[in-house]
């Protein structure tokens, strides 16, 4: 059972607890010094239970469950998207989930690619909607579908200004992601000029080689502009296909995906969006498996 005490429930330690699940956690998790720091923080915030044996994984799990109930920061939403929308249906690495994707003038919180490209823009209880109109305008020109994932109380405000094509999902009081309104297709809005800004030079070069053959000889400085010009002039069906293929190819390696599946559910999204070497993964698995 999650304890709710005066220190934590007052919000004094909420930000510090949320920062535990930062992008560097899995690289620090093998350090005894980090484990001691975490234990001290949980003691200060009264989430530490002195009546049961200390376990790093239990400490992380208790913290996650507390945040999921009392302080639903962006990490909670991203991680539940990973568990409920990606891994529940694609536990074989057949779909790709990306986080913090540069998308025109904005950054998309989560993208899932499995044939089509679906964007998920997160608006938690801690967020406002100031940037959402610009985000919707950009993402609708890039991704096949767009969903805003939020909390239930925000739905009436969102419905008042979101375009019809944008879906609305929400994280309910039990931490389950539910669909309020399904997203419609944005395919007819796809803009190669806008979507090209999301693609990497290496991805454009791979696409050129696949669809055209070897690239003409030119200086390294000219390659990116040459590939961009080529991509932007393609038939829209082909440019959309290249875009989806390129993003899907960013999926984690097999050894990284295997490590993610062995992580507790509270940590899984940390394995996405960052490349871990085999050594990193082996260190993480060794630490996790010895704690289970």
C-alpha positions in Angstrom: 0.0 0.0 0.0 1.3 3.5 -0.8 1.7 5.7 2.1 0.3 9.2 2.0 2.0 11.4 4.6 2.2 15.0 5.4 5.6 15.5 3.9 4.9 13.9 0.5 1.3 14.8 0.1 2.0 18.5 0.8 4.1 18.4 -2.4 7.4 19.2 -0.7 9.2 16.3 -2.4 7.1 15.8 -5.5 9.6 17.3 -7.9 12.5 15.4 -6.4 10.6 12.2 -6.6 9.6 12.8 -10.2 13.2 13.5 -11.2 14.2 10.0 -10.1 12.8 8.7 -13.4 15.1 10.9 -15.5 16.7 9.7 -18.6 20.0 8.8 -16.8 18.3 6.5 -14.2 19.2 3.2 -16.0 22.9 4.2 -16.2 23.0 5.2 -12.6 21.0 2.2 -11.3 24.1 0.0 -11.1 25.9 2.4 -8.8 25.8 1.8 -5.0 26.2 5.5 -4.4 23.0 6.2 -6.4 21.2 3.5 -4.4 22.2 5.2 -1.2 21.1 8.6 -2.5 17.7 7.1 -3.5 17.3 5.5 -0.1 18.0 8.8 1.7 15.5 10.6 -0.5 12.8 8.1 0.3 13.6 8.4 4.0 13.3 12.2 3.8 10.0 12.0 2.0 8.7 9.2 4.3 8.2 6.8 1.4 10.8 4.5 3.0 9.3 1.7 5.1 11.7 0.7 7.9 9.7 -2.4 8.7 10.5 -4.2 5.5 13.9 -5.1 4.0 15.3 -2.5 1.7 15.2 -3.3 -2.1 16.1 -0.8 -4.8 13.4 -2.2 -7.1 10.8 -1.9 -4.4 11.9 1.6 -3.7 11.6 2.6 -7.3 8.3 0.8 -7.7 6.8 2.4 -4.5 7.9 5.8 -5.8 6.4 5.2 -9.2 3.1 4.0 -7.7 3.0 7.1 -5.4 3.6 9.5 -8.3 1.0 7.6 -10.4 -1.6 8.3 -7.8 -0.6 11.7 -6.4 1.7 13.5 -8.8 1.1 12.4 -12.4 4.1 14.0 -14.1 4.9 13.5 -17.8 7.0 10.4 -17.1 4.0 8.6 -15.8 2.0 9.3 -19.0 4.9 8.3 -21.3 5.6 5.1 -19.4 1.9 4.1 -19.4 1.8 4.7 -23.1 4.7 2.4 -23.5 3.1 -0.3 -21.3 -0.5 0.0 -22.4 -0.3 1.1 -26.1 3.0 -0.3 -27.3 4.1 -3.4 -25.3 0.6 -4.7 -24.6 0.1 -5.3 -28.4 3.7 -5.3 -29.7 5.8 -7.2 -27.3 8.0 -8.5 -30.1 9.7 -5.3 -31.2 7.5 -5.1 -34.3 6.4 -1.5 -33.6 8.6 1.4 -32.7 8.0 4.0 -29.9 10.0 7.2 -30.0 10.1 10.0 -27.4 10.8 13.7 -27.8 10.9 13.7 -31.6 11.8 17.0 -33.4 8.8 17.8 -35.4 9.0 21.0 -37.4 9.0 23.8 -34.8 7.8 21.6 -32.0 8.9 18.4 -30.2 6.4 15.5 -30.2 6.2 13.7 -26.8 5.6 10.2 -28.2 5.4 8.6 -31.6 4.4 5.0 -32.3 5.1 3.6 -35.7 3.6 0.4 -37.0 2.7 0.8 -40.6 1.3 4.3 -39.8 2.7 7.0 -37.7 0.7 8.0 -34.6 1.7 11.0 -32.4 0.7 11.3 -28.8 0.9 14.8 -27.2 0.8 14.7 -23.4 -1.0 17.3 -21.3 -0.8 16.3 -17.7 -2.5 17.9 -14.7 0.6 20.0 -14.4 0.5 21.5 -17.9 -1.4 24.3 -19.7 -2.6 24.4 -23.3 -0.7 27.5 -24.5 1.5 25.7 -27.0 -1.0 23.1 -28.0 -2.5 24.9 -31.1 0.9 25.3 -32.7 1.8 21.7 -31.8 -1.4 20.4 -33.4 -0.8 22.4 -36.5 2.7 21.1 -36.9 2.0 17.4 -36.0 -1.0 17.2 -38.3 1.2 17.9 -41.3 3.7 15.2 -40.3 1.9 12.2 -38.7 -0.9 10.0 -39.9 -2.8 10.5 -36.7 -2.6 12.7 -33.6 -3.9 12.1 -30.1 -3.8 14.4 -27.1 -3.4 12.3 -23.9 -4.6 14.1 -20.8 -6.6 13.8 -17.6 -10.4 13.6 -17.6 -11.1 17.1 -16.2 -9.2 18.7 -19.1 -11.4 17.1 -21.8 -14.1 19.8 -22.0 -11.5 22.5 -22.5 -9.8 20.5 -25.2 -13.0 19.7 -27.0 -13.7 23.4 -27.3 -10.7 24.2 -29.6 -9.2 20.9 -30.9 -9.8 20.2 -34.6 -12.1 17.2 -35.3 -9.3 15.1 -36.6 -7.4 15.1 -33.3 -8.2 12.2 -30.9 -8.5 12.6 -27.2 -7.3 10.0 -24.7 -7.1 10.2 -20.9 -5.4 8.5 -18.0 -8.1 7.6 -15.5 -7.9 7.5 -11.7 -6.7 3.9 -11.8 -3.9 4.7 -14.3 -5.6 3.2 -17.3 -5.4 5.0 -20.6 -8.8 5.2 -22.2 -10.0 6.7 -25.5 -12.5 9.5 -25.3 -12.6 10.3 -29.0 -10.7 8.4 -31.7 -8.2 10.2 -34.0 -9.0 10.6 -37.6 -6.5 10.4 -40.5 -4.3 13.3 -41.3 -2.9 11.7 -44.5 -4.2 14.4 -46.8 -2.4 17.0 -44.7 1.1 15.4 -45.0 3.7 17.9 -46.0 7.1 16.6 -47.2 8.7 20.0 -46.6 7.7 19.9 -43.0 8.3 16.2 -42.4 11.8 16.4 -44.0 13.0 18.4 -40.9 12.4 15.3 -38.7 14.5 13.0 -40.8 18.2 12.5 -40.3 20.7 12.8 -43.2 21.6 9.1 -42.8 17.9 8.1 -43.1 17.5 10.2 -46.3 20.7 8.6 -47.8 19.3 5.1 -47.0 16.0 6.0 -48.7 17.7 7.5 -51.7 19.8 4.3 -52.2 16.7 2.2 -51.8 14.5 4.1 -54.2 17.0 5.6 -56.7 20.3 3.7 -56.4 23.8 5.0 -55.6 24.0 8.7 -54.9 25.9 10.9 -57.3 29.4 12.0 -56.2 29.4 15.3 -54.4 31.0 17.0 -51.4 29.9 16.0 -48.0 28.4 19.4 -47.3 26.1 19.1 -50.3 24.6 15.7 -49.5 22.0 16.8 -47.0 20.5 19.5 -49.2 20.5 17.2 -52.2 18.6 14.5 -50.3 16.1 17.0 -48.9 15.4 18.4 -52.4 14.9 14.9 -53.7 12.6 13.8 -50.8 10.4 16.9 -51.1 9.8 16.4 -54.8 8.6 12.8 -54.4 5.1 11.6 -54.9 3.3 12.0 -51.5 2.6 8.3 -51.2 6.3 7.5 -51.5 7.5 10.4 -49.2 5.0 9.2 -46.5 6.2 5.7 -46.9 9.9 6.8 -46.5 9.0 8.9 -43.5 7.3 6.0 -41.7 10.1 3.5 -42.7 12.8 5.8 -41.4 11.1 6.4 -38.1 10.3 2.7 -37.6 14.0 1.9 -38.2 14.9 3.8 -35.1 13.5 0.9 -33.0 15.8 -0.4 -30.2 18.2 -3.2 -31.0 17.1 -6.7 -30.0 19.4 -6.8 -27.0 18.0 -3.5 -25.8 14.4 -4.6 -26.3 15.0 -7.8 -24.4 16.5 -5.8 -21.5 13.4 -3.5 -21.5 11.1 -6.5 -21.3 13.0 -7.7 -18.3 12.7 -4.3 -16.5 9.9 -3.7 -14.1 6.9 -2.0 -15.8 7.7 1.3 -14.0 11.1 1.6 -15.8 10.4 0.3 -19.4 10.0 3.6 -21.2 13.5 4.6 -20.0 14.8 2.0 -22.5 13.3 3.9 -25.4 14.8 6.8 -27.2 18.3 6.2 -26.1 20.8 3.7 -27.5 22.2 1.3 -24.9 25.3 -0.8 -25.8 25.3 -4.6 -25.0 27.5 -3.8 -22.0 25.0 -1.2 -20.7 22.2 -3.7 -21.1 24.1 -6.6 -19.5 24.9 -4.3 -16.5 21.3 -3.3 -16.2 20.0 -6.8 -16.4 22.6 -8.1 -13.9 21.5 -5.4 -11.4 17.8 -6.0 -12.0 17.9 -9.7 -12.0 19.8 -9.8 -8.7 17.1 -7.7 -7.2 14.0 -9.5 -8.3 
